[in-house]
Amino acid sequence: MSPLSIAIVGGGAAGCFAAITCAEANPAARVIVLERAPTPLGKVRISGGGRCNVTHSCFDGRELTTRYPRGSRALIGAFQRFQPRDTVAWFAARGVTLKTEADGRMFPTTDTSQTIIDCLLAAARSAGVVLRTNCGVDTIVRAPAGGFTVTLTGGETLHADRVLLATGGCRAAAGGALAVGLGHTLQAPVPSLFTLHIEQPGLKQLAGVAVDPVEVTVPGTKLRERGPLLITHWGVSGPAILRLSAWGARALHELEYRFPLRINWLPELDEAALSAAFDACRQRTGTRQLNNTPVGGLPARWWEHLLHLAGLPETLRWADLTRAHRQQLTRQLTATEWPVTGKSLNKDEFVTCGGVTLGEVNFKTMESRICPGLHFAGELLDVDGITGGFNFQAAWTTGWLAGNAMAAGPAPTTAATAGTPG
């Protein structure tokens, strides 16, 4: 009996992790990774500003699922089998130590993504995985005798008993074409994890100012997030904005990325506490000008800008603050409202929501419920997480599950409808 042959389409985090898992679990299997790009693991290389945010230090599976705007229910069982603690142990066993930063993100102690890339490629070589780059896949069809016939871009064909699709987010129609050709349906892809364009006088000159925490909301929706916000040359970014974009991906897409953004710069102070802070400044520093006495720990430059937005004179002293002044300042501090005019990707890191419909996949094995022998992993699925290492964790988990399931064999013999990409 010939050894099990496994074809993995996509050499990103999920595809490589699945390949390694499969080859280590079944050393007799022939595992090949087909990557269209010149080099594998491109997204790993740029993640976290080149440091690679491998995972997040959230070790409770159910709590972990709350970081996924889409796919949380499907991941409950998956994270019981492979979660961040297992990711940390996996890399540690191969000589890579991860560290935890104050916000829970986990990076290699070397602070370079090359450490993760080298680890994965070394593990793949050691396990006997064959990696082919500059190798696109045009079609995949069920073979009459069982398994699949995989046709490469140059016309070459391969036979595989099992196939894993790990082609990444289907931002373009072609991204999910192989899955559609084998009978699957896609949830429409729209961007997730993006920053917001805001055109306001004086904002560009304040690029680099960070305020933590703020609360951001979109009036007319239920979207509300709290966390750090960063002023940029084009508008606003930071964890609060990225989380808002993740949870609001579809709603904001429907609004064509033009909507009012409301910001509370001091969310930890309610109206009474803010009023008390004003009174305290008036009593302690009544002769000082407002612009020299920030409230609530706001950065000095940003405090001055908010005073300007509130229409208060630069030379106004706390002792001269009128009721009308207080109302103007309170409104600006708690409900600044800016029109959003568009979006940008979060640096070079891009995530989409949408992808293969989750009900069509068995999350115990990541195998298709429609086409036996076909598996999925990573962002091609309609699963996406907020920023902080959660998307990579979903890639490691689904890749690990798929890799073990494919290694188990034997090759499926159940008949299924053949297909080609549409």
N, C-alpha and C positions, 0 to 999 in steps of 0.2 A: 504494500500500500504506500503510495507516494506521500511525502510529508505535506502537512497543511500549508497552503499558500495564502498569505495575507497581503492585500494591497491597501495602503493608506494614502489617501489623496489629501495632501496638505502637510507641509513640514513646519507648522507653527508649534506653539506650546502643546496644544491638545494632541496633535498628530504625532509629534515626537514622543510625548509621554506615553501615549497608547502603544506606539511601536516598541518602546523599551519594555513596557510592562508585558506585552504579549510575548516578545522574544525571550524574556527572562522566565516567564511562566511556562513556556513551551519551547525549549532550546531546539527541538527538531523542526519547528515551524520555519518557513521561509517568509520573512517579513520585509517588505519593500515600501519605502516612503517616496511618493512622487510629488515633488515640489516645483511649481511653475517658475518661481523666482530664481535668480542666480545663487542665492544663499538662503539657508533655512533660518527659522527663528527670528525673522526680521522685527516682529513686534516686541519680542523679548529684549532685543537690543536697545530699542528706544524707550521702553517703559521706565517710568519714574525718573525721567530726565537722564536716562543712561545708567541708572543704578539698578533697575528692575525691582519693582514692588511685587515680590514673589507671592505673598499671601498676607493675611491679617491675623492678628493674635486674638481671634474670637474662637474659642475652643468648645463652645456649646453649639451643637448642630442646629437646634431649633432657633436659637438666637441668630445664628449665622444666616439662616434663610431670610431673615427680615431685611437683609441688605440687598435683596434682589427684587427690583420692581417687577420683573417678569421671570417666572420659573421657580418661585419660592416653594410652592407646594410639591412640585416634582422633585426638588432637591432634598426634601426632608429625609427620605430614606437613603438617598445617595450619600449625604453627609454623615450618616450613621456608619457607613462603611469606609469612607475616606474623606477626611476633613483637614483643616490646617495643621493640627498636631501631627497627622500622618505625613503631610508635606514636609514639615520641619524635620521629622525623623528620616524621611526618604533622602533628603539632601545631606543631612548629617552623616548618614551611613556611607555617603559617597564623598565625604571630605569637605562639604560646604556648610559652614555655620551661618545661621541667620540671626539677625539682631532685631529687636523691637524698638520702634521709635515711640515718642510720647503719645502720638495719635493712634497707635496700634498697628501701623503699617510695618511690614517686615521686609528687610533687605538683606543681601549678603553682607557680611562684615567687611568685605573688600570695597563696598560701595561702587561696584561696577557690574553691569549686566553681563560682561564677558565671562565672569565667573560662572554664571548660570548656564550660559551657552556652552562653555567648555565642558561643564559637568554633564549636560544632556548629550552632547555629541560623543563624549568619551563613553558614557553608559551605553549609547546606541551601538558604537563600534564594538564594545566588549560583548554585547549581547548578540552580535552578528547581524544587526539590522543593515540593510542596503539602503543608502540614501542617494536618490537621483535628483539633481537640481536641473533648472532649465527644462523641466519635463512636465508640460501641461497635459491634462486629460480632456479629450474631446467628448467621448461617449462611454457609457457603461451599460451593458445589456446582460440579461440573464442568458447563460449558455444553455443550449438544449440538453446537454449531458449533466448539467448542474454547475453551480458556481457562476462566475461572471466573466465576460470578455471585456477587457478594458482597452480602449483605443486611445493611444497617445497622439499629441498634436502632430507629430511627424508621420503618423500613419502606422507606427508599430503597434502590435497588439500583445496583451498579456492575459494570462488566465489567472484568476484568483478564486479560491474557495469562499473567502469572505472579503468584504470591502468595508473600509471605514472612510466616511466623508468627514473631513476636518478642515474644510476650506476657508473657515473664518466667516465673519459677518457678510451677509449677502447684500452689500450696499448697491451693487448693480444686479440686473436681472440674471446675468450669467452666473453669479455667485451661487445661486440655488438651483441652477438648471439641471445638474446631475441628479439632485434629489427629486425634482419634479419629474424628470424623465423616468424615474423608477417608481412613480406612482404617488409621491408625496405632495402635500400642499404647503404653501408658505404663508406665514403671517407677514403682511407688507412691512418691509424694512424702513425704518425712519431713524435719523440720528439720535444718539443718546450721549451723555457726557460732553456737553459743549458749553462754551462761554457766550456771553451776551454782548451785543453791540449797543452802546448807548452814546448818543451825541449830545453832550451837555457842555456849555462854555466852562472852560477852566479845568475840565476833567483830565485831559491829556497831560497837563502840567503836574498833576498829582499822581501820575502812574507810579506804582510801586508801594503806595500807601496800603497797609493792611489793617483791617478792623476786626477784632475777635472778642466776643461773638456779635453777629447781627442776626436778625430774623428777616427773611425775604418771603414775600407772598405775591401771588398773582390775583388781583381782585377779580371776582366772578368765578373763581375756581377754588378747589380745596387744597391747592398746592401751598405748602408752607414748610420751610426748612430753616434750621438754625446752625450757625457755625462761622468760621472765618470767611471774610470777603476781601478780595484783592482788587484795587483799582488798577486798570490796565490802560494802555494807549488807545484801545478801541472800546473800552467799556468796563465790564466787571467780570471777575473770575473768582477762583477760590473754592474750597469744599462746599460752602453753602450753595453757590450757584451750580456747581457740578451735580450735587444731589438733587437740586430742583430740576435740572435738565433731565436727569435720569428718571425720576418719578413722573415728570410731566412730559416725557418724550412725545407721546402721541397727541396729548392736548395742545402742546406748544406747536407741534407740526400743523395741526388743524388751524391754529391761529396764524400760520405762515410766519411765525417768529416775529410778530408785531403785536405787542401787548404792553400794558402798564406793569411796571415792577415797583412794588412798594417795599421800602426798607425801614426797619426799626433798628437804629444804630445802638440803642441801649436796651435790648430786650429783657435784661435782668432787673430793670427798674420799672415798676408799674407807675401809674400816674402820680400816686401819692408819694412814692419814694423819689421820683424825679422832682416833684414840688419841694420836698424836704431838702434835696440836694441844692436847689436854687436858694432856699432860705439859708442854708448853712453857708453858702458862698457869700450871700449878702451880709450875714452877720460877721463872718471871719475876715473877709477881704472886700468889704464894701467899697473901698476907695480904688481898688484895682479894676482895670479894664477887663471885660469879658474875654477878649481874645488872648489874654495872658493866663487865664484860669480855666483849663478844660474840665468838663464834668464827666464823671463816669469812666475815667481812664482813657478817653479817646485820644488818639494821636494829635499833637498840637496843630500840625498842618491841616488835618481833617476837621478839627474843631473850628478853626478859622474859616474854612470853606463852608461849613454848615451855618456859621453865623452870617456869612455873606448870603447864602441861599435863603436864610430866614429874613433877610432884609434889615438886619440890625447894624447900626453904625459901628465902625471899627473902634471908636473911642468911648463907646458906651461903658459906664461903670456899673458894677453890680448894685450899688446903692441907688442908681437911677433906673433900675429895671422896672418897667411898669407892668400892669396886668396884661396889656396888649402885647408887650414884648415877650412876656412869659408864654402866652398862648402861641405866638409866632414861633418861638424857639422850641416849645414842646411839640408842635406839629411837625417841625422839620426834623427833630431828633427821633420821633417815633413813627413818622409816616411820610418820609421822603418818597416821592413818586416820580419815576422817570419812564419815558416811552422807550421800549426796546425796538430796535430797527433791524435786527438780524442776529446771526450767530456765527461763531467760529469753532473749529475743532479745538479740543484741549491739547494744545501744542501739536505734536505729531501722533498723539494717541487718539485713536478713533474707535468708538463702540457704536454698534447699532442695536436697537431692539428690533424684533422681528426675526423670521427664520422658520425652520421646520416646525410645524405644529406639534406641540408636545404630546398631545394625546395619541399621536401616531408612533410614539417611541416608548419602549419598555425601559424605564430608568433603572431597573435592576441590572440590565445587561447592555443598555444603550442600543439594543437591536430594534430595527424597524418592525412594527406590527403589520406592515403592509408587504414588505419584501424581505423574506427570511435571508439571513446571511449578510444583510446590509446593516451597518452600525453608524452611529453619529457621535461626535464629540465637539465641544467648544462652541464658539460663537455662531456656527451655522444653525444651531438650535435657537428657538425663541426664548433664550435665557440671557439676561444681562444684569450685572451688578453695578452698584454705585462705585465711585472712585475709592481706592484704598487697598487694592490687591484682591478684590472679590472676583473680578472677571478671570484672573489667572487661576484662582482657586477652583472656579467652576471648570476651567480647562483641565487642571490636574485631576480633579475628581471624575469627570466624565471620560477623560482619556484612560484613567486607571480602570474604571469599570468596563469600558469597551475592550481594553487590552486583555484583561483577564477572561472576559466572555469569549473573545475570538480565539484565545489560546486553548480554551477547553475543548473545542471541536466536539464531535466530528463535523465536517462540512454539512450544512443543511441540505436536505433533498426535497423539501416541500416546494411544490410548483408555485410560481408566481408570475404575474404578467410582466413580460419584458418591456423595456422602454428605452427611449433615447431622449436626450435633452431637447426641450422645446424652445 
